[in-house]
Amino acid sequence: MPATRSTKHEWLTVGEVCTELRISRRSWDRWREQGTGPKAVRLARNGPIRIRRDWLDAWLDAQAAA
């Protein structure tokens, strides 16, 4: 089933991504340090980190193909 526009551009929190991937926050932080995790942005200068659903899906597809 194709993703709808609203879910494709949905913004996820780090906690939501960690829960979905069944990883710890420490693993997420390590991926960010190494530059190996999904694309993410920080909202505002000191704001929270967010990951768009389509970025996460693209990253997961790339991991499956590797």
Secondary structure, 3 states (H helix, E strand, C coil): CCCCHHHHCCEEEHHHHHHHHCCCHHHHHHHHHHCCCCCCEECCCCCCEEEEHHHHHHHHHHHHHC
